[in-house]
Amino acid sequence: VLPAWLRPRWISLACLVNEANAATGLVSVEALSDGLPITLQQAARQCRFVCAAPPSFGAEAFSESEPRPLLFDMPDGVHAAFPTYRTRPFDPDDEVAVEVLREIERLANEQATWVNLQPGQILQFDNARAMHSRKPINGERLLLRAYWRDGLHELDRHAETDLAYFFSAKRALCTARSSK
């Protein structure tokens, strides 16, 4: 959903409350890719999909992407950047794209490792190499998210854009000050 220059590389989830005993699922992007038949692997690397930002991002203005691939071949392996529950084929009649999404969801459910964080525990993962999910939560659960980057140079180059401000330290400071 977010442009590559804006996506955080790592995500940390810190558990404050988990009375619901709800778990976070993690699955390797490499394993998902390898589990797809070759034709679906190729389709997943083509600009056949549209993604919408999750509501928790609060970024309605940037809610839908241009047609894009789901999987990217990078020097350190296969990367992904899409929310499975907010992704659809660009062309609703594209049966192959529909099958890619169906098969990725099946493989993710089959291969996921579920981590039930307890208060005080932190889970950190590579946001490009692992996908995360959760099942419906019945009860109280509060996780704090922290996004990590290699540096802020790329954000600085785009400092005047609304997207850069959305994930900027300046916004975080303003938000922290206004909540006191």
C-alpha positions in Angstrom: 0.0 0.0 0.0 2.7 2.5 1.0 5.5 3.3 -1.4 8.7 1.5 -0.8 10.5 4.6 0.4 7.9 5.0 3.2 7.4 1.4 4.4 9.0 0.6 7.7 11.5 -2.3 7.5 10.8 -3.8 11.0 7.7 -3.9 13.2 7.7 -4.4 17.0 4.5 -5.3 18.8 4.6 -4.7 22.5 1.8 -6.4 24.5 0.2 -4.3 27.3 -3.0 -6.4 27.7 -4.1 -9.7 26.3 -7.0 -10.9 28.4 -8.5 -12.3 25.2 -5.5 -14.6 24.7 -5.4 -13.5 21.0 -2.4 -14.6 19.0 -0.5 -12.9 16.2 0.3 -15.1 13.2 3.6 -14.9 11.3 4.5 -16.4 8.0 7.6 -16.2 5.9 7.1 -14.4 2.5 9.7 -16.8 1.0 7.7 -19.8 2.1 4.5 -18.3 0.7 6.1 -17.6 -2.6 7.7 -21.1 -2.8 4.4 -22.7 -2.0 2.6 -21.1 -5.0 2.6 -22.9 -8.3 5.0 -21.2 -10.8 2.2 -19.6 -12.8 0.8 -18.0 -9.6 4.3 -16.9 -8.5 4.7 -15.1 -11.8 1.2 -13.5 -11.5 1.9 -12.3 -8.0 4.9 -10.4 -9.3 2.8 -8.5 -11.9 0.9 -5.3 -11.5 -2.5 -7.0 -11.2 -3.5 -6.1 -7.7 -4.9 -3.0 -5.8 -4.3 -2.6 -2.1 -6.1 -0.4 0.5 -4.5 0.8 3.7 -5.7 -0.9 6.8 -8.1 1.4 8.8 -5.7 1.4 11.8 -3.3 3.5 9.7 -5.7 6.4 9.7 -4.6 7.3 6.2 -7.9 7.4 4.3 -6.4 9.9 1.8 -3.9 7.2 0.7 -6.3 4.4 0.9 -5.9 2.7 -2.5 -2.8 1.9 -4.4 -2.2 1.9 -8.1 -2.1 -1.6 -9.7 1.0 -3.3 -8.3 2.6 -6.7 -7.6 2.3 -8.5 -4.3 5.7 -10.1 -4.4 9.0 -8.4 -5.2 12.4 -10.1 -5.9 15.1 -8.3 -3.9 18.8 -9.0 -3.4 18.1 -10.5 0.1 15.1 -12.6 -1.0 11.4 -12.3 -1.7 9.6 -9.3 -0.2 5.9 -8.5 0.2 3.9 -5.5 1.2 0.2 -5.9 1.2 -2.7 -6.5 3.6 -4.4 -9.8 2.5 -7.8 -8.7 3.8 -7.6 -5.3 1.9 -6.2 -6.5 -1.4 -8.2 -7.3 -4.6 -7.5 -7.9 -8.2 -7.2 -4.7 -10.3 -9.5 -6.3 -12.8 -12.4 -8.1 -11.0 -12.6 -10.6 -13.9 -8.9 -11.6 -13.6 -9.4 -15.2 -12.5 -5.6 -15.8 -12.1 -5.3 -12.8 -9.7 -8.3 -14.1 -7.7 -6.6 -17.5 -7.5 -3.3 -15.9 -6.3 -5.1 -14.2 -3.4 -7.0 -17.4 -2.5 -3.9 -19.5 -2.6 -1.8 -17.0 -0.6 -4.5 -16.9 2.1 -4.7 -20.7 2.2 -0.9 -21.0 2.5 -0.7 -18.3 5.1 -3.3 -20.0 7.3 -1.5 -23.4 6.8 2.0 -22.1 7.5 1.5 -19.5 10.1 3.2 -19.7 13.5 1.0 -18.2 16.1 2.5 -16.2 18.9 0.4 -15.4 22.0 2.0 -12.4 23.5 1.6 -11.8 27.2 1.9 -8.4 28.9 5.5 -7.2 28.9 6.5 -9.3 25.8 7.6 -7.8 22.5 7.5 -9.5 19.1 9.8 -7.9 16.4 9.9 -9.0 12.8 11.1 -8.0 9.3 8.1 -6.3 7.7 9.3 -7.2 4.2 10.2 -10.8 4.8 7.3 -11.9 7.1 3.6 -11.2 7.0 1.6 -10.9 10.1 -2.1 -11.3 10.9 -4.5 -11.9 13.7 -7.9 -13.7 14.2 -11.0 -11.9 15.5 -10.4 -10.8 19.1 -13.0 -11.5 21.8 -12.0 -9.6 24.8 -9.4 -7.0 25.7 -6.1 -6.9 23.9 -3.8 -3.9 23.6 -0.6 -4.0 21.6 1.6 -1.0 20.9 3.2 -0.9 17.4 6.6 0.6 16.7 7.9 0.9 13.1 11.7 0.8 12.5 13.7 2.0 9.5 17.3 1.9 8.5 17.4 5.7 8.5 15.3 8.8 7.8 17.2 9.9 4.7 14.5 8.8 2.4 11.8 10.5 4.4 13.8 13.7 4.5 13.8 13.7 0.7 10.0 13.7 0.7 9.6 15.8 3.9 7.0 18.1 2.3 4.6 15.3 1.2 1.6 14.3 3.3 2.8 10.6 3.3 6.1 11.5 4.8 4.4 13.6 7.5 2.2 10.6 8.3 5.2 8.5 9.5 7.4 11.4 10.6 9.0 12.0 14.0 7.5 15.5 13.8 4.0 14.0 13.7 4.7 11.6 16.5 5.9 14.4 18.7 2.9 16.6 17.9 0.6 13.6 18.6 2.3 12.9 21.9 2.1 16.5 23.0 -1.6 16.9 22.1 -2.5 13.8 24.0 -1.2 15.1 27.3 
